[in-house]
Amino acid sequence: MIAVAARTYRNYGECRAAFERLCADIAELPGAVHHTAEGSGWVWRLRDNAGGAVAVSSRAYERHSTCQAAYERFRALLAGLGSGGVIPFDEAE
């Protein structure tokens, strides 16, 4: 697992639409690596333009550099999907 949603959605359609917006808008969305709440590791958060978290790392990382690399890979993955890549979801769900 790469990331988890930072918000809940009422149904599949709402979740799917939010994911597609995330892919399309990834270049403009701010985010960063932060200490965990306990201060014993690193997590990343991707935020919307209002500052609310939209996606977070699926786990804490021991090293800042490893967390930063995971964050950058996630952004690159979404950018690829937003530019016409295949979105790996079954329409029937």
Secondary structure, DSSP 8 states (H G I E B T S, - for coil): --EEESS--SSHHHHHHHHHHHHHHGGG--EEEEE-TTSSSEEEEEE-TTS-EEEEESS-BSSHHHHHHHHHHHHHHHHHHHTT------TT-
